[in-house]
Amino acid sequence: MSFPCKPKWERRKEARPQELLSAALDLFVERGFAATRLDDVAKAAGVSKGTLYLYYSSKEELFKAVVRNGMVPLIGEAESMVDSFTGTTEELFRTLMRTWWDSVGNTKLSGLPKLMMAEAGNFPELSAFYQEEVIERGERMVASMLRRGMERKEIRDVDLEIDARLLISPMIMMMMWKHSTGVCKVDPDKLDDYLAHYIELALHGLRPLDC
């Protein structure tokens, strides 16, 4: 009795969502949200469009999954770092900023801020989603770091809401530059220098006035 030959390699079903998310992130960053077609995402992931719909009911849901899979867990890790860090607040700030740049700024995820800035007006529901789950949560995380520093008398008294936003803004701007005018001439060493100077400038402004 003969048996039909099984294919030598078969994609595991549990791997498909991650492959779809990876393909979607690449295309969203490259083309923008409006110009990205689900057919192209499925093709890039090596699956049919029908298979894509088994996991994500729409392009909007796929985009939200990209953000929740890529950005949101990193914010959770930063929150945990703030809660458990045993060093000084200055050391914590350095670690947070450098870790965030390594995990987001130096990866494909760095293209999401520019995408949202460019397309927020046409997709207000997605903009509100990104604002709530990424921007506002990130600001609360930085505010908790500032509160820690104030309680430990390691930084001067600041406005938590305003200063958290001010500390995050240069990081967002650096990522947006990288994916806009910076594409003409991106020098990784210069970006690292920018980050280092930004950290020192921010810390200088945060230190107690008698230091």
C-alpha positions as CSV (number, residue, x, y, z in Angstrom):
1,M,0.0,0.0,0.0
2,S,1.3,3.4,-0.9
3,F,0.8,6.6,1.0
4,P,0.7,10.1,-0.4
5,C,3.9,12.0,0.1
6,K,3.8,14.8,2.7
7,P,5.4,18.0,1.8
8,K,8.9,18.4,3.1
9,W,8.1,21.7,4.8
10,E,4.8,23.2,6.0
11,R,4.3,26.5,7.7
12,R,3.1,26.1,11.3
13,K,-0.2,27.8,11.7
14,E,0.9,29.5,14.9
15,A,3.7,31.2,12.9
16,R,1.3,32.8,10.4
17,P,0.1,35.8,12.6
18,Q,3.7,36.8,13.3
19,E,4.6,36.5,9.6
20,L,1.6,38.7,8.7
21,L,2.4,41.3,11.3
22,S,6.0,41.5,10.1
23,A,5.0,41.9,6.5
24,A,2.3,44.4,7.4
25,L,4.8,46.5,9.4
26,D,7.2,46.6,6.5
27,L,4.5,47.7,4.1
28,F,2.9,50.2,6.4
29,V,6.2,51.9,7.0
30,E,7.2,51.8,3.3
31,R,3.9,52.8,1.7
32,G,1.8,54.3,4.5
33,F,-1.5,53.0,5.8
34,A,-3.8,54.2,2.9
35,A,-1.6,52.8,0.1
36,T,-1.0,49.4,1.7
37,R,-3.3,46.7,0.4
38,L,-4.2,43.5,2.2
39,D,-3.5,41.5,-0.9
40,D,0.1,42.7,-0.8
41,V,0.5,42.0,2.9
42,A,-0.8,38.4,2.3
43,K,1.6,38.0,-0.7
44,A,4.6,39.3,1.3
45,A,3.7,36.9,4.2
46,G,3.4,34.0,1.8
47,V,-0.3,33.3,2.5
48,S,-3.6,33.8,0.8
49,K,-5.8,36.8,1.4
50,G,-8.4,34.4,2.8
51,T,-5.9,33.2,5.4
52,L,-5.1,36.8,6.4
53,Y,-8.8,37.3,7.1
54,L,-8.8,34.3,9.4
55,Y,-6.7,36.4,11.8
56,Y,-7.5,40.0,11.0
57,S,-10.9,41.2,9.9
58,S,-9.8,44.5,8.3
59,K,-6.7,46.6,7.6
60,E,-7.5,48.7,10.6
61,E,-7.5,45.6,12.9
62,L,-4.2,44.5,11.3
63,F,-2.6,47.9,12.0
64,K,-3.8,47.8,15.6
65,A,-2.3,44.3,15.9
66,V,1.0,45.6,14.5
67,V,1.1,48.3,17.2
68,R,0.0,46.0,20.0
69,N,2.5,43.3,19.0
70,G,5.4,45.7,18.5
71,M,5.2,48.9,20.4
72,V,2.8,48.2,23.4
73,P,4.9,45.4,24.9
74,L,8.0,47.6,24.9
75,I,6.1,50.3,26.9
76,G,5.1,47.6,29.3
77,E,8.7,46.6,29.7
78,A,9.7,50.2,30.3
79,E,6.9,50.5,33.0
80,S,8.3,47.5,34.7
81,M,11.8,48.9,34.6
82,V,10.6,52.1,36.3
83,D,8.9,50.1,39.0
84,S,11.9,47.8,39.7
85,F,15.0,49.9,39.0
86,T,17.3,50.1,42.0
87,G,19.8,52.7,40.7
88,T,19.5,56.5,40.5
89,T,16.9,58.3,38.5
90,E,19.7,59.6,36.2
91,E,20.8,56.1,35.5
92,L,17.2,55.0,35.0
93,F,16.6,57.8,32.4
94,R,19.8,56.9,30.5
95,T,18.7,53.3,30.4
96,L,15.2,54.0,29.4
97,M,16.2,56.3,26.5
98,R,18.9,54.0,25.2
99,T,16.8,50.9,25.5
100,W,13.9,52.6,23.7
101,W,16.1,53.7,20.9
102,D,17.7,50.2,20.5
103,S,14.2,48.6,20.6
104,V,12.3,51.1,18.5
105,G,14.5,53.8,17.0
106,N,16.9,51.4,15.4
107,T,14.1,49.1,14.1
108,K,11.3,49.2,11.6
109,L,9.0,50.3,14.4
110,S,10.6,53.7,14.2
111,G,8.6,54.4,11.0
112,L,5.2,54.3,12.9
113,P,5.4,57.9,14.3
114,K,5.8,59.4,10.8
115,L,3.0,57.2,9.5
116,M,0.6,58.4,12.2
117,M,1.6,62.1,11.8
118,A,1.1,61.9,8.0
119,E,-2.2,60.0,8.0
120,A,-3.9,61.0,11.3
121,G,-6.3,63.4,9.6
122,N,-7.6,60.8,7.2
123,F,-7.9,58.1,9.8
124,P,-8.9,59.7,13.1
125,E,-10.0,56.5,14.8
126,L,-6.5,55.0,14.2
127,S,-4.9,58.2,15.4
128,A,-7.0,58.1,18.6
129,F,-6.0,54.4,19.1
130,Y,-2.3,55.2,18.7
131,Q,-2.5,58.3,20.9
132,E,-4.1,56.2,23.7
133,E,-2.1,53.0,23.6
134,V,1.3,54.4,22.7
135,I,1.7,58.2,23.2
136,E,-0.3,58.7,26.4
137,R,0.9,55.5,28.0
138,G,4.5,56.4,27.1
139,E,4.0,59.8,28.7
140,R,2.6,58.2,31.9
141,M,5.6,56.0,32.0
142,V,8.0,58.9,31.8
143,A,5.9,60.9,34.3
144,S,6.3,58.0,36.7
145,M,10.0,58.1,36.3
146,L,10.0,61.9,37.0
147,R,7.8,61.3,40.1
148,R,10.3,58.8,41.4
149,G,13.1,61.2,40.9
150,M,11.3,64.0,42.7
151,E,10.4,61.8,45.6
152,R,14.0,60.7,45.9
153,K,15.2,64.4,45.6
154,E,17.3,63.4,42.6
155,I,15.7,65.8,40.2
156,R,14.1,69.2,40.7
157,D,10.3,69.7,41.0
158,V,8.8,69.6,37.5
159,D,5.4,69.6,35.9
160,L,4.9,65.9,35.3
161,E,2.5,66.1,32.4
162,I,4.3,68.8,30.5
163,D,7.8,67.6,31.2
164,A,7.0,64.0,30.3
165,R,5.8,65.2,26.9
166,L,8.8,67.4,26.4
167,L,11.2,64.5,27.2
168,I,9.4,62.2,24.7
169,S,9.2,64.7,21.8
170,P,12.8,64.7,20.7
171,M,12.8,60.9,20.5
172,I,9.7,61.0,18.3
173,M,11.2,63.8,16.2
174,M,14.4,61.8,15.7
175,M,12.4,58.8,14.4
176,M,10.3,61.0,12.1
177,W,13.5,62.6,10.7
178,K,15.0,59.2,10.1
179,H,12.0,58.3,7.9
180,S,11.6,61.6,6.1
181,T,14.3,64.1,5.2
182,G,16.8,61.9,6.9
183,V,16.5,59.2,4.3
184,C,18.7,61.3,2.0
185,K,21.6,61.1,4.4
186,V,21.2,58.9,7.6
187,D,24.5,58.5,9.5
188,P,24.0,56.1,12.3
189,D,26.9,57.6,14.2
190,K,25.2,61.0,14.0
191,L,22.0,59.6,15.4
192,D,23.9,58.0,18.3
193,D,25.6,61.4,18.9
194,Y,22.2,63.1,18.8
195,L,20.8,60.7,21.4
196,A,23.8,61.1,23.7
197,H,23.6,64.9,23.5
198,Y,19.9,64.9,24.1
199,I,20.3,62.7,27.2
200,E,22.9,65.0,28.7
201,L,20.9,68.1,27.9
202,A,17.7,66.7,29.4
203,L,19.5,65.6,32.6
204,H,21.1,69.0,32.9
205,G,17.6,70.5,32.9
206,L,16.3,68.0,35.4
207,R,19.0,68.1,38.0
208,P,18.3,70.0,41.3
209,L,19.1,73.7,41.0
210,D,21.7,73.5,43.7
211,C,23.8,70.9,41.7
